[in-house]
Structures are given as C-alpha cells and as structure tokens.
Amino acid sequence: MNWQAVVRRQAVGAWRDEQIVQAYSLFNATVRDALATFEQTLVEHARLYDTIWDPIGYAEPRIDVLLRKALPHALAGFLDRAATQLGAISPEFEELAEALRQSYILTLPQATRTELPPAPTTAVSDIILPQTSPHARQTNPSDDRWAITKGVEKIAGSAGHVVKRGAEIVQKQADMIADTLQDKAGLRDRVRNAAQRRIASHWMGEVGDPLPVLAQLVRIIDTTTVTARMTTL
C-alpha cells in the first residue's frame, strides 16, 4: 500500500471539509452585511406604494445588487486561498490548484426590476389641497392601486389637518405616522421576507435552476476534491 497516497487522500478530504465550512461562513457574513444595508434602505426609502403592492419587486433587485457587488471580490479571495492550501498538500496538486484559482466563474442572479407606476411620497399639498396637487393631475384615475395607496397615505398624513404650524412640521408628522403604519401593519416585514426568500432560493439554496450561488461553489469544491483524489490512485 502506498501510504503517502493514503495520507494525501486524507489531506484532500480534510481540505474539502475546511473549504465547505469556510464557504458557508463567507456567505453568512456577506449576506448579513447585505441585509444590514438593505434594512437601512428599506426604512429610509420604501414607500407605502412599494410595501403594499410590490414587496417582491422592491426586494429582489435590491438584494441582488448588494450581493452582486459584495460577493465577486470575496469569492476570488476565497478561491485563491483554497487553491494555495490545496497546492501546499503536495506538488502534484499545484496544476489543479491553479485551475481552481483561475478557471471558475460563478453565475450570479440578477432580478429584473419591474417598476410600478411612479408614486410620489406623501406631500403636504396632497393632504391639504389634493385637488391642486400636480401629482394628482398626472395620475391615472383608473389605477385602483394608486387610489387605495393614496388613501392610506392621506390617512397617515391626517395630522396635517390638525397641526397648523407650517408645512415642514405637518410633513414631518405625516411621514412619522406613515412610518409607524408600515411597521405596525407589518408592511416592511413583507419586503424583508421577500428578500430572505430571494437569498434562500437563488443565493444560498442547495438546489434550483439556475443553481444557487453557494451550491455552485460547493460543486466546484467537490469536483476539485474528486479530481485531486484521482491523481493519488
């Protein structure tokens, strides 16, 4: 029995296990950072119109953009380190390690953004004088989604009818009430859930068509492991 070959095969198996652990750790950290940025954007910019009518359309393109920006550099570093560690096991793995470092390109999801008709944020002019709002003149009265959403926004901004201390104060209170409404009604949670589902199905899932990104990386590691073991036979 070739004990050196046995030792190398065991080392390759240990290398594979370490890379799988590191791959999951890498994705967990990257997704955590992306979700933190996504949460900030959600709180600051998501309108009632987005959270009520199109949480998926709001969430998927934005979470994809964040991960597409963060992951390529992280993945390149991951594969470089994995290749270096593989090559250190034995000189016979150096060619395979270089192929691992250079040859693999992962397919990253990119959701197509389908925008709903433009919906301005709640404005004081809409609350006090809706008949003179330029946005009201530009909207299509037949769009039920728009009408319902504007109705909710006007309810959220009803403080403007009571508080008569200037447009800025009224607007601030209207926006605060709208924010409270989104949180209390769980509207932002719908967007958060849509982002989580996108990550689970397209970025960190185990199966799918196309194959989720983490599953693509695991396949690369497993293919490299099988090839390395074959060279020790």
C-alpha positions, 0 to 999 in steps of 0.5 A: 500500500502506498501510504503517502497516497493514503495520507494525501487522500486524507489531506484532500478530504480534510481540505474539502471539509475546511473549504465547505465550512469556510464557504458557508461562513463567507456567505453568512457574513456577506449576506448579513452585511447585505441585509444590514444595508438593505434594512437601512434602505428599506426604512429610509426609502420604501414607500407605502406604494412599494410595501403594499403592492410590490414587496417582491419587486422592491426586494429582489433587485435590491438584494441582488445588487448588494450581493452582486457587488459584495460577493465577486471580490470575496469569492476570488479571495476565497478561491485563491486561498483554497487553491494555495492550501490545496497546492501546499498538500503536495506538488502534484496538486499545484496544476489543479490548484491553479485551475481552481484559482483561475478557471471558475466563474460563478453565475450570479442572479440578477432580478429584473426590476419591474417598476410600478407606476411612479408614486410620489411620497406623501406631500403636504399639498396632497393632504391639504389641497389634493385637488391642486396637487400636480401629482394628482393631475398626472395620475391615472384615475383608473389605477385602483392601486394608486387610489387605495395607496393614496388613501392610506397615505392621506390617512397617515398624513391626517395630522396635517389637518390638525397641526397648523404650524407650517408645512415642514412640521405637518410633513414631518408628522405625516411621514412619522405616522406613515412610518409607524403604519408600515411597521405596525401593519407589518408592511416592511416585514413583507419586503424583508421576507421577500428578500430572505426568500430571494437569498434562500432560493437563488443565493444560498439554496442547495438546489434550483435552476439556475443553481444557487450561488453557494451550491455552485461553489460547493460543486466546484469544491467537490469536483476539485476534491474528486479530481485531486483524489484521482491523481493519488490512485 
